[in-house]
Amino acid sequence: MLKSLSIKNYALIESIEIQFESGLNIITGETGAGKSIIIDALSLILGERASADEIRKGAEKAVVEGILAVAGNKMVLQLLHEHELDASCGVASDELILRREVSAKGQSRCFVNDTPVALNVLKSMGDALVDLHGQHEHQSLLRSETHIGMLDDFGGLHGLVAEYRTSYDTLTGLFAEYESLKARERQLKERRDLYEFQMKEIDEVNPTLDEEIRLNEELRILENAEKLFEATSQLHQMLYEGETAVYDALVRARNQLQDLAEIDKQFEDMRNECQSAAAIVGEITKFVQSYNSKIEFNPERLEEIRERLGALSMLKKKYGGTLDAVIEHRASIGKEFAIAENFDGELKKLESRIGSLRKTCSESAQRLSAKRQELVPRVNRLVAAELTKLGIPNGKFEVRVENTIIPAPKNGQNARLTGIVGQARLTGIRQNGMGGQARLTGIVGQAERVYVAAGREGYVATATGIDNVEFFLSTNTGEDVKPLAKVASGGEVSRVMLALKSILAK
């Protein structure tokens, strides 16, 4: 229970501290007195969104702190353990301190027992400790899709719900993967001839990385073979064979420097430099002579290279602009083509996984459904007792847990099923007479519906299981129960909500 609430600089409140006693506590006041502000402040420490607009004008930050008794609340103790929070920081050992600070810049900080925590942790604590019931909240009872969550809350079925949801989410994920693969199969079948033509066209040329660079270098040499031959011949004459050859001049200069060095050692370094220069010219001469002797005049090879570069240029224009893009495109369509060749194998693998998981999902759903069915008599009895206390002595409350069973199709493999279930159009593909690979899809309250097998029949399953849960009510003796939305007045619905909240709290 909430023991105290401290509010500072929130909305119109400068500072207030409220102490609560066990039992019913009532805060009264005229319209506009600030009762709603207190509730809004309380919602902050329960993890609701905060805004800088809520800070009192002129203040730097708003602070809301609540002390709650948590003795015996296993969910809270579990949350404290999961998030490694100290459970002994409260005013007493069985108390918990929740605090929220909101700065004028819109920054929000959350604390549990004076330890900073993430907002989702604070919200988890709040959900486990406090239930806020607004003046219009009873209207949610008129929407039957909310009833299943209330039944699960009463039975503490969150573990079973989570177990089922895990298998359901995985199953729907596999269905999406299966359908994506089928769509790709259709697309690839349509493009198969195109891919086959493109692969053949690229393979006939068979381009390789850096080939274009090498070919262009060779082309440049062959196109300039005559110029290269003449230039290297002239260079050889200049360096070695001509009357004024550089090599001969350097040899003569070296000999002169040798004679001078014998007289004055200062010429020794210059003699050595000249000797090195002659050696370098000799190496250059050898390279030029060797290069000149290997020059080919090969018109056939020149034409071959030009044709090859033309073929590569054509591929580049069609498949990406560069040779790398051509090679990458070939690898990509080759992979797609290989998948197309093995679609049956890939689909069978997925079908096997789907079949196995469908069984797991079905078993989990049926366990959850059985537990819900077990809860029904107890909930009916407890709510009826609470309604008597609330002024509906002849009230009869009834929870109905039903599921939609689909018989196995008789029209063979790949029969497409369509139908209307719960006002949602369901479509799906069934693989065989045992219901293998059936999928029923449709949107009902944003929940996707799928088929889960159970022998020769199957259930329509959503994210909450295979059950449709709805509350029925009769307020007068002798009247048949009817859906809550069709039979109850606003006051009666409010009392049903209060009755449900009462038994949930217990």
C-alpha positions in Angstrom: 0.0 0.0 0.0 1.0 3.6 -0.4 2.1 5.0 2.9 3.1 8.5 2.0 3.5 10.8 -0.9 5.8 13.9 -1.1 5.4 16.4 -3.9 7.6 19.5 -4.5 7.4 22.1 -7.3 5.0 20.1 -9.4 2.3 22.0 -11.3 0.6 24.3 -8.8 2.0 22.5 -5.8 5.0 24.1 -4.1 5.3 21.4 -1.4 3.0 18.9 0.1 3.3 15.6 2.0 0.4 13.3 2.4 0.3 10.4 4.9 -2.0 7.4 4.1 -3.5 5.0 6.6 -4.6 1.4 6.0 -8.0 1.0 4.6 -9.9 3.5 2.4 -8.4 7.0 2.1 -10.4 9.7 0.4 -9.1 13.1 -0.9 -12.0 15.5 -1.5 -12.2 19.0 -2.9 -14.0 21.2 -5.4 -13.4 21.1 -9.1 -10.0 22.6 -9.8 -8.7 22.1 -6.3 -5.8 20.0 -7.5 -7.0 16.4 -6.9 -6.0 15.3 -10.4 -2.5 16.9 -9.9 -1.9 14.6 -7.0 -2.8 11.6 -9.1 -0.6 12.9 -12.0 2.3 13.3 -9.6 1.7 9.8 -8.3 1.9 8.5 -11.8 5.4 9.9 -12.2 6.8 7.6 -9.6 5.0 4.7 -11.3 7.0 5.3 -14.5 4.7 7.5 -16.6 6.1 10.0 -19.1 7.4 13.3 -17.6 7.4 16.8 -19.1 9.3 20.0 -18.2 5.9 21.8 -18.5 4.8 20.1 -15.3 7.4 21.9 -13.2 6.1 24.8 -11.0 6.9 28.2 -12.5 10.2 29.5 -11.3 11.5 26.1 -9.9 14.5 24.3 -11.3 13.1 20.8 -10.8 10.1 18.9 -9.5 10.5 16.0 -7.1 7.9 13.3 -6.3 8.6 10.6 -3.7 6.5 7.8 -2.5 7.0 5.3 0.3 5.1 2.0 -0.2 4.7 -1.1 1.9 5.9 -4.1 0.1 5.7 -6.9 2.7 4.9 -10.2 0.9 5.0 -8.7 -2.6 7.1 -11.5 -4.3 7.1 -9.7 -7.6 8.7 -6.6 -6.1 11.3 -8.6 -4.3 12.1 -10.5 -7.5 12.5 -7.2 -9.4 14.8 -5.9 -6.7 16.9 -9.0 -7.0 17.0 -8.9 -10.8 18.2 -5.3 -10.9 20.6 -5.8 -7.9 18.8 -3.2 -5.8 19.2 -2.9 -2.0 15.9 -3.9 -0.4 16.8 -2.5 3.0 17.1 1.3 2.2 13.5 2.1 3.1 12.3 3.8 6.3 11.5 0.2 7.5 12.6 -3.2 6.1 9.3 -3.8 4.5 9.1 -0.4 2.7 10.2 0.8 -0.7 11.1 4.4 -1.7 10.3 5.4 -5.3 11.5 8.9 -6.4 11.3 10.9 -9.6 13.1 14.1 -10.4 12.3 16.2 -13.5 14.5 19.2 -14.4 13.4 22.4 -16.1 15.4 21.2 -19.2 13.2 18.1 -19.4 15.7 15.7 -18.0 14.2 13.0 -15.8 15.9 10.8 -13.1 14.4 7.8 -11.4 15.4 6.2 -8.1 14.5 3.1 -6.2 15.6 3.1 -2.6 17.9 6.1 -3.5 19.6 4.1 -6.2 19.4 5.5 -9.8 17.5 3.2 -12.2 16.2 3.3 -15.7 12.6 4.4 -16.3 11.5 0.9 -17.4 12.7 -0.4 -14.0 10.7 2.2 -12.1 7.6 1.4 -14.3 8.0 -2.3 -13.5 8.1 -1.5 -9.8 5.0 0.7 -10.1 3.1 -1.8 -12.1 3.7 -4.4 -9.3 2.7 -2.0 -6.5 -0.1 0.4 -7.6 -3.1 0.2 -9.8 -4.5 3.5 -10.9 -8.2 3.5 -11.8 -9.4 6.5 -13.7 -13.0 7.7 -14.0 -13.3 6.4 -17.6 -11.2 3.2 -17.1 -14.2 1.0 -16.7 -15.0 1.6 -20.4 -12.1 -0.7 -21.2 -14.3 -3.5 -19.9 -16.6 -2.9 -22.9 -13.8 -4.1 -25.2 -13.6 -7.9 -25.0 -10.0 -8.0 -26.2 -9.0 -6.6 -22.7 -10.6 -9.5 -20.9 -8.0 -12.1 -21.6 -5.3 -10.0 -20.0 -7.4 -9.6 -16.8 -8.0 -13.3 -16.6 -4.2 -14.0 -17.0 -3.4 -11.4 -14.3 -5.8 -13.0 -11.9 -4.3 -16.5 -12.4 -0.7 -15.3 -12.4 -0.2 -16.9 -15.8 2.5 -14.5 -17.0 5.1 -17.3 -17.1 2.9 -19.5 -19.3 2.0 -16.5 -21.5 5.7 -15.6 -22.0 6.5 -19.3 -22.8 3.7 -19.4 -25.4 4.6 -15.9 -26.8 8.2 -17.0 -27.4 7.1 -20.0 -29.5 4.4 -17.9 -31.2 6.8 -15.1 -32.2 9.3 -17.6 -33.5 6.6 -19.4 -35.5 5.3 -16.2 -37.1 8.9 -15.3 -37.9 9.4 -18.6 -39.6 6.2 -18.0 -41.5 7.5 -14.7 -42.7 10.7 -16.3 -43.8 8.8 -19.0 -45.6 6.6 -16.5 -47.4 9.6 -14.4 -48.3 11.3 -17.4 -49.8 8.2 -18.3 -51.7 8.0 -14.8 -53.0 11.7 -14.9 -54.0 11.0 -18.2 -55.7 8.3 -16.7 -57.8 10.4 -13.7 -58.7 13.4 -15.8 -59.6 11.3 -18.1 -61.7 10.2 -15.0 -63.6 13.8 -13.8 -63.9 15.4 -17.2 -64.4 15.8 -16.9 -68.2 17.2 -13.3 -67.8 19.7 -14.5 -65.1 20.7 -17.4 -67.2 21.3 -15.2 -70.3 23.3 -12.7 -68.2 25.5 -15.4 -66.6 26.2 -16.9 -70.1 27.1 -13.5 -71.5 29.5 -12.7 -68.7 31.0 -16.2 -68.6 31.7 -16.1 -72.3 33.9 -13.0 -71.7 35.1 -14.3 -68.3 36.5 -11.0 -66.9 39.1 -11.1 -64.1 40.0 -8.5 -61.5 42.6 -5.9 -62.7 42.5 -7.4 -66.2 41.5 -4.1 -67.8 44.5 -2.3 -66.3 47.0 -4.9 -67.6 45.4 -4.9 -71.0 45.5 -1.1 -71.3 49.2 -1.1 -70.3 50.0 -3.8 -73.0 47.9 -1.9 -75.6 49.8 1.3 -74.9 53.1 -0.5 -75.5 52.0 -2.3 -78.7 50.5 0.9 -80.1 53.9 2.7 -79.5 56.2 -0.2 -80.5 57.9 1.7 -83.4 58.4 4.8 -81.2 59.8 2.7 -78.4 62.2 0.9 -80.8 63.5 4.1 -82.3 63.9 5.9 -79.0 65.8 3.1 -77.3 68.1 2.6 -80.3 69.0 6.4 -80.2 69.5 6.2 -76.5 71.8 3.2 -76.8 73.9 5.1 -79.4 74.0 8.2 -77.2 75.1 6.3 -74.1 77.5 3.7 -75.4 78.1 3.3 -79.2 78.3 6.8 -80.6 81.5 8.7 -81.2 80.6 11.0 -78.3 79.1 8.2 -76.1 78.5 9.2 -72.5 80.1 6.0 -71.2 83.4 6.5 -73.0 83.5 10.2 -71.8 83.0 9.1 -68.2 85.8 6.5 -68.5 88.2 9.1 -69.9 87.2 11.5 -67.1 87.7 8.8 -64.5 91.2 8.1 -65.8 92.1 11.8 -65.7 90.8 12.1 -62.1 92.9 9.0 -61.2 96.0 10.7 -62.4 95.1 13.9 -60.5 94.4 11.9 -57.3 97.8 10.4 -57.4 99.1 14.0 -57.1 96.5 15.4 -54.7 94.2 13.1 -52.7 91.4 15.7 -52.8 90.5 14.3 -56.2 89.9 10.8 -54.9 86.2 11.4 -54.0 85.5 12.9 -57.4 87.2 10.0 -59.1 85.0 7.6 -57.2 81.9 9.6 -58.1 82.8 9.5 -61.8 83.5 5.8 -61.6 80.0 5.3 -60.0 78.4 7.4 -62.8 80.1 5.2 -65.4 78.8 2.1 -63.7 75.2 3.6 -63.6 75.4 4.5 -67.3 76.6 1.0 -68.0 73.5 -0.5 -66.2 71.2 1.9 -68.1 72.8 0.8 -71.4 72.3 -2.9 -70.6 68.6 -2.3 -69.8 68.0 -0.2 -72.9 69.7 -2.8 -75.1 67.7 -5.6 -73.6 64.4 -3.8 -73.9 65.1 -2.8 -77.5 65.8 -6.5 -78.4 62.4 -7.6 -77.0 60.2 -5.1 -78.7 57.6 -6.8 -80.8 55.6 -5.5 -83.7 52.5 -7.8 -83.3 49.4 -6.5 -85.1 47.5 -9.7 -84.3 48.0 -9.3 -80.6 47.1 -5.6 -80.9 43.8 -6.4 -82.5 43.1 -9.2 -79.9 43.6 -6.7 -77.1 41.3 -4.1 -78.7 38.6 -6.7 -79.2 39.0 -7.9 -75.6 38.8 -4.4 -74.2 35.7 -3.8 -76.4 34.0 -6.9 -74.9 34.9 -5.7 -71.3 33.5 -2.2 -72.1 30.2 -3.7 -73.3 29.9 -5.7 -70.0 30.7 -2.5 -68.0 28.0 -0.5 -69.8 25.4 -3.2 -69.1 26.3 -4.3 -65.6 27.5 -1.4 -63.4 30.1 0.8 -65.1 33.2 -1.0 -63.7 34.8 -4.4 -64.1 34.4 -4.9 -60.3 30.7 -4.3 -60.6 30.4 -6.8 -63.5 32.2 -9.5 -61.5 30.0 -8.7 -58.4 26.8 -8.8 -60.4 27.8 -12.2 -61.8 28.4 -13.5 -58.3 25.1 -12.1 -57.1 22.9 -13.6 -59.9 24.9 -16.8 -59.7 23.9 -17.1 -56.0 20.3 -16.3 -56.7 20.3 -18.8 -59.6 21.7 -21.5 -57.2 19.0 -20.7 -54.7 16.4 -21.0 -57.4 17.8 -24.4 -58.3 17.5 -25.5 -54.7 14.2 -23.8 -53.6 12.5 -27.1 -52.9 15.2 -28.1 -50.5 15.3 -24.8 -48.7 11.5 -24.8 -48.4 11.4 -28.3 -47.1 13.9 -27.3 -44.4 11.7 -24.4 -43.3 8.6 -26.6 -43.5 10.2 -29.1 -41.2 11.1 -26.4 -38.7 7.6 -24.9 -38.9 6.0 -28.3 -38.3 8.1 -28.9 -35.3 7.5 -25.4 -33.8 3.8 -25.5 -34.6 3.6 -28.6 -32.4 5.5 -26.8 -29.6 3.4 -23.7 -30.0 0.2 -25.8 -30.0 1.2 -27.7 -26.8 2.1 -24.4 -25.1 -1.2 -22.8 -26.2 -3.2 -25.7 -24.9 -1.5 -25.7 -21.5 -2.2 -22.0 -21.2 -5.8 -22.6 -22.3 -6.3 -25.3 -19.8 -5.1 -23.1 -17.0 -7.5 -20.4 -18.1 -10.4 -22.8 -18.1 -9.4 -23.9 -14.6 -9.7 -20.2 -13.4 -13.2 -19.7 -14.8 -15.3 -21.1 -11.9 -13.3 -19.3 -9.3 -13.4 -16.0 -11.0 -17.1 -16.3 -11.6 -17.7 -17.1 -7.9 -15.4 -14.3 -6.6 -16.8 -11.6 -8.9 -20.4 -12.5 -8.0 -19.6 -12.3 -4.3 -18.0 -8.8 -4.8 -21.0 -7.7 -6.9 -23.3 -8.6 -4.0 -21.2 -6.3 -1.7 -21.5 -3.6 -4.3 -25.3 -3.6 -4.6 -25.9 -6.2 -7.3 -27.1 -9.1 -5.1 -28.7 -11.1 -8.0 -25.8 -10.5 -10.4 -24.4 -13.4 -12.3 -21.0 -13.1 -13.8 -19.6 -15.5 -16.3 -16.2 -15.8 -18.0 -16.3 -17.7 -21.3 -13.1 -19.1 -22.7 -13.5 -20.4 -26.3 -11.3 -21.2 -29.2 -11.8 -21.5 -32.9 -11.1 -25.0 -34.2 -10.4 -25.4 -37.9 -10.8 -28.9 -39.5 -8.0 -30.2 -41.7 -8.6 -29.4 -45.4 -9.7 -32.1 -47.8 -8.6 -30.5 -51.0 -5.0 -31.6 -50.9 -1.6 -30.1 -51.1 -1.2 -26.3 -51.4 -5.0 -25.7 -51.0 -5.6 -22.0 -50.2 -8.0 -21.5 -47.3 -10.1 -18.3 -46.8 -12.7 -17.6 -44.3 -14.0 -15.2 -41.7 -13.1 -15.7 -38.0 -13.9 -13.1 -35.4 -14.7 -10.6 -38.2 -11.1 -11.0 -39.6 -10.5 -12.4 -43.0 -8.1 -15.3 -42.6 -6.0 -16.6 -45.5 -3.4 -19.3 -45.5 -1.7 -22.2 -47.3 -2.1 -25.7 -46.1 0.5 -28.2 -47.3 -1.3 -31.5 -46.6 -4.4 -33.1 -45.1 -2.8 -33.0 -41.6 -2.8 -29.2 -41.7 1.0 -29.0 -42.3 2.3 -25.5 -43.2 -1.1 -23.9 -42.9 -1.1 -20.2 -42.2 -4.1 -18.1 -41.5 -3.4 -14.4 -41.4 -5.6 -11.4 -40.5 -5.6 -8.4 -38.2 -7.8 -8.5 -35.2 -6.9 -5.9 -32.6 -3.5 -5.8 -34.3 -2.9 -9.5 -33.6 -1.7 -11.8 -36.3 -3.6 -15.1 -36.5 -1.9 -18.3 -37.4 -2.9 -21.9 -37.6 -1.5 -24.3 -34.9 -2.1 -28.0 -35.5 -3.7 -30.4 -33.0 -4.1 -33.8 -34.6 -6.4 -33.7 -37.6 -7.7 -30.3 -36.4 -6.1 -27.1 -35.5 -6.7 -23.9 -33.6 -6.6 -20.3 -34.7 -3.9 -18.7 -32.6 -3.0 -15.1 -31.9 -0.3 -13.5 -29.8 -2.4 -14.1 -26.7 -3.0 -17.8 -27.4 -5.8 -19.9 -28.9 -8.5 -18.5 -26.6 -11.2 -15.9 -27.1 -12.0 -14.6 -23.6 -15.2 -12.6 -22.9 -17.0 -11.5 -19.8 -20.8 -12.0 -19.6 -23.2 -10.5 -17.0 -26.8 -10.8 -15.8 -28.0 -8.3 -13.2 -31.4 -9.7 -12.6 -32.7 -13.1 -11.5 -33.9 -15.3 -14.4 -32.2 -13.3 -17.1 -29.6 -15.0 -19.3 -26.1 -13.6 -19.2 -25.1 -11.5 -22.1 -21.9 -9.8 -23.3 -20.9 -7.1 -20.9 -21.0 -4.4 -23.6 -24.6 -5.2 -24.4 -26.2 -5.6 -21.0 -24.5 -3.4 -18.4 -25.2 0.3 -17.6 -22.3 2.6 -16.8 -22.7 2.2 -13.1 -22.8 -1.6 -13.4 -19.7 -1.7 -15.5 -17.9 0.5 -12.9 -18.9 -2.0 -10.2 -17.8 -5.0 -12.3 -14.4 -3.2 -12.8 -14.2 -2.5 -9.1 -15.0 -6.2 -8.3 -12.3 -7.4 -10.7 -9.8 -5.0 -9.3 -10.7 -6.2 -5.8 -10.1 -9.9 -6.5 -6.9 -9.1 -8.4 -5.6 -7.2 -5.4 -6.2 -10.2 -3.2 
